[in-house]
């Protein structure tokens, strides 16, 4: 097994200092961070890995606060490209679901009705607008974009350097960049017309990838909190021996297990698609986002003031939980979708039927 070493020299890596490509230089390589308080890394799963394996890798990436778009690449971009028959580029990938883009055909077909560009002789597109808060755009080799053309949903790819990039970030300092497109021509070879079902699958994949990352960050909160309360003493005994601390730790473990279980339960339904996938993914993201605040609250409460310092690795997990809670749909958005898919006649079978 080959190893790439990233020596940060500081406890925290800023977004611009991430050496993302080191994680993908060799399929058999695992990048490691020399500084023990900086984010660690996970190998990118093989292209033919199962959804359950991809979710496990994404969860581990969330637990180690991997500074790379592993979940975005493995669970969202790669599967979508394979589904539509486009080549899967090497290196880190990202995605954007942007129905608000202005899309028309670059070579209009003669039509007695509609505006110029509403029909095309072929699928070359002219795209204008802004892709907002694209995960890891500055580090990605390719961004997979789902948008709406006059003929319906389309998927196309672009390189970040084809757009005007405005750097941004979330609370955890992960890149969330805006890409501005001004009449960018996308060749027909990089465009595919897709069904509304595939567009919906992209949203489900993005939400489940984020949920898996959150499950890993929640697990890290449990690990760090248990270690801290076992080592820290008060009144001559470890904090973990106090009943109030035990109760809070039990609640912390319960919330983390709820998230992990919901994510694992969504693996098989995502492969089969249909209403079962909607139900499982909506439940997973609703649970993950709803649990994030409580997990972070308990972890920081039991760490005390130490937990909010940059020297403590806890912030690498909790700032990601706070950020990921809202990304790809918060708990309100997915709870509404979850409720909308259930009726009085389907609720009980949905709860009692094994996927």
C-alpha positions, 0 to 999 in steps of 0.5 A: 500500500502506497502512502502520501503524506500531507504535513500541515504543521498546524492544527487546522488546514484552511480550505485553500491549503487542502492538497485534494489531488493527493487523495486520488493520485493512486487508486491504492494509496491512502493519504495521511496527515502527519499532524495528529490534530488535522483531518485524516484521509480515506482511500477513494472506493473502487468504481464498482463498489456497492452502495453500502460500501460507498456509504461506509467509506463516506461515513469514515470520511466524515469521522476523520473529517477528510479534506476532500470531496470523497462522498461527492465523488463516489456517491453522487458524481460517478454514479450519475455519469455512469447512468447517462453513459458519460466518461468518468474522469479521474480525480475529485468530482463535484456536482450542482443541481441548478434548475435556475440556470438559463439554458438554451440550444446553441444551434437553434432548430427552425420552429414556428413557435417559441423563442430562439434556442427552445429547440436545437438541431443537436444538444450543444447548449448555451448556459448562463447563470450562477452555480451557488455553493458548489462543494469543493469546486476549486479542487474538482477536475469536473463538476456534474451539473443537472439543469432544466433545458427547454426540452426538459432536464439535462445533465452536463459536465464542465471544468471549474476553470470554464467559469468565473469562480468566487471562493466561499466556504461553510462553517467548517471552512470546506470550499463552497464556491460559486461558479458564474457562467456567461453564455458558456457553450457546452458541447453536445458530447458532454450533454445528456437529456435525462428523465425527471426520475434521474434528477430526483435520484441526484437529489436523493444521492446528494442527501444520502451522501451528506447523511453518511458524512454526518453519521461519521462526524457523529461517531467522532463526537461520541469517541472524543467525548467518551475519551475526554470524560474518562480522562478528565477528573473532578472531585477525585474521580473521572467525569464519566463516573458521574450520573448526570454525565452518564445520562448525557453520554447515553443520549449522545450515543443514542442520537449517533446510532439513530443517524447511523442506522437510518443511513445504513437502512437507505443503501438497498432502497437507493439501489432499487429506486422508486418510492422506497428510496424516497422514503428511506433517504428522506428519513435518513437526512431528516434524522441526521439533520435533526440530530446534529444540533443535539449531538454537538450540544452534548459533546461541547457541554461535556468537553467544557471550554476546551471543546471550542478551542482550535487545539481540540479536534472536536470542532472538526466534527461539530462545525461540519455537523452544523454545516452539513445539517442545512446542506442538500436539504435540512430536516424541515425540507426532508420531513415534508418530503417524507410526510408527503410520500406517506398516506394512512394506507401506506404508513404501516407497511412502510414501517414494517416491511424490510427492504 
